[in-house]
Amino acid sequence: MVVGVVCWNPAIQGNDTVAPSNRNTAEVIAYQRVKDTVVNLRGRKTITDTAQPVSFSPQVKRVNGMGTGVVIDPRGYILTNYHVIEGIQNLIVTSGTTSTTANLISYDHDTDLAIIKVEVDRPWPTIPIGTSSDIMPAESVLAIGNAYGYTDTASKGIISALNRTVPVSDEQVYYDLIQTDASINPGNSGGPLVNLDGQMIGINVAVRVGAQGIGFAIPANKAMEVASDLLDRETTQRIFHGVTVETTYPAHKPITQITRIVTNSPAASAGLQVGDRLIRVGTFDIQRQLDFQRSMLDEAVGQTLTMVVERDGREVELKMTLEQGRFSPVELVWEMLGVELKPESPAIVSKLNDKYAGGLRVEKVRPGSPAKGQGISVGDILVGLHEWETVTMDDLNYIVRQPVAVSQPVQFYILRSRQAFFGTIRLQSPTKTAMK
């Protein structure tokens, strides 16, 4: 690589008159507004040959990975693409001169978004979030990220088109993407697409290989909705409030209203109603549903929260006390793994393979579930998940309630006839419909 250096020549100088500068452009101001909220990600990941859902000896190799993230909460919560951090064991986050390790909180494979967290000793600046509902074709934008490992790289372009559907593999299709000609390179994934007001309007996710100036971003409104679900403590920590909220954008401004109250829930006891507009929860002002989930992050079972809502044109203050959420074991396994199971006789399991003390026979597999995607079939016997044996439903119920079960892919082990198979599976976070 040849790098040219331009030297200052003292013989070439202007006069002492200071002319008005045109350098502090809208692009410069926008970049300065967001640059400290964009972080760089790196690590090494193991790549497995996934040609077969399960196999005896999958081929693996280790490669370097890099990407970008945006800080969405000052306590160290970062939004990025799932493909950036998938399989990385030691994820390093760099912000300015600070580097630290991060933990995966939750992810959504379908939308390719994930939340990671770093421990911080001070509040980190968060990215200004715009709306993607009023994006205009030909509008100028910036893409910011860790392009090819060159940190904090900015590139300028325009909005080329909206509502693009982009298939990248048999397993991954992106819908409703923003198309831009701002340069997006390897390492930009997970970084922000920014308008000239310095607001994030998208998450950069992909580029058309072989093309010039064809890149794609997930719209900010969708990304914030998914991020909200990923931080939902009702599903990740079983902390029950019974509120479902939704953000809409009348006149392209976010408002968040309650759309559902679970019967006999803390929300119902507090007097919250469907149609209430959330104004404040504790010390958090609420604009988006993401703000509502952020307001719950440090709260515990038994904590009483002050809720301020707008109802019939006036503000109403209510008190809501959080409770412990509960799932039935059968519902939880069906939601997270996608199977109905029945304990198999230890004698039958031992006859098939004397290494195992027992197992759970698959009676039904849910279409589109993690189990279906990994080739698990009716008649298979699940004998292990992650580091534990699955002899009884109590064993499995314990395993899927562990944080590791929803924070990263885990190994599964099955018997099929007299053969043992294993593979890697991503469990789904349970939905609120499974809440009791």
Steps between C-alpha positions, in 0.01 A plus 500: 500500500636845405414789726568857383597770749430868441750727677433856615697755302567817701563688178136456400296709740198721471461848640388565854137556403270226636236421241165344594534121507275262310657196666257457789237338278184313596693176445772605743246604763305175459816290533613687811159446658508120471866395488536440875192275501639261237719212625731260320472124547759229445569141597566150374223261415471134416339422164326163473407321179120507514433304183334237719280599796664232716819304448754282674806722445425848365791687340592820685744786450578822687485839328532864603179701515432871511198723500329802650240574764299796631447584867126508579519526879765679713539190720692329222227342284600488133299408188674324212442232236482144627721372219777728627523340844365150432741238629751748646621380839698810603332806352701822537322836488704814437366849566760771447805382695301261721484128419304247701327164461129468435234239575216402271164590657257383231459475124247451222627284216220593258575873507874449564507730801658446842553680829837478675611663824823631644567594862553876523642721773318806369193557279578458132350744247207354307425543134228752403221298342301639211202357318512297182139582413584825321819401313515655153663342194811703404534629858865530606623257766818382672606142574732472800686193616804277532555453124767235438620568855552873437315633802251786487493509119238733352369484144241720332224409260130532436189293557472300179170322567270369773318175584756266344481122553850353501565122520858423605467122548241225521470572874521880507272744319477866596176689443415870468861616485632847420728506194788748498806574290703606805802269507430200725789257540578195713510628858223757444231249597317607814595865458263792451363657185468864602304792354638852484327589827737253667227242570523126441242396240629150433741219597742411218472130427608392150656595169443365151816307418653601166288812470601861547310707755225254590474460877210430733387598849226386737257792560538658844132459590523125446837475672367679809197270512724192490742650753205556732400134473859391562511697825155388618560376854169313503658252259868524594473519881139391570416833664127544451311827453233405245534802271530485122587830333533616140667800342337683213623802306222754435655795317824296516530554877509193730230444760462183705164370618382198694337248266441210741464442874522143632212411735599483867841647420693773685399741223132418547529539879667839450206627295680530167268485198524415133541826309701675770796689355817444701666824608743387770598184688709573808764747380471400132317717251322274252501563127548151355419156632877458532493770771238300689718187495806707599306629801464140622862390466612560859169426669435188708204291611315691772614841374225764476524733200334837449323502164387827342257463210289733290132406511218708354732797457634509856791340684425222749754362749474132597706250701592155363676225699695240302442127557678177414387360165422131456496257206380143498784261409316368193425849366854617562658210308251539214571875478878480525588169335190419294436141611259295707686238700422188697740327742646184347564186702858494632518135397421585137750788498770278652432233239551754223809654658625402846679835538172673592284450810178608329345749263190673361333368187383759244123468449442812289711768327371854440546626139745787484642422844868470598459121525351477150776717358768270640346179371359364825218258415215314665641184658840652584603477864645815652771389743687825563490878462798726560689348797214301653323169442128509421364196681181664626286802411620659823856477366402674177290760678802589715730528196280730290456735796875563520624831351739313269202335329384828344832682477690275260471188281528176701586139415227234485539122501247249363469128441352390170461122485836384638699797376595809703493842334578849620469852368466866599163663558377854570212499746230762456401738779151410624217736407266673738217269397670224701495713816282380783 
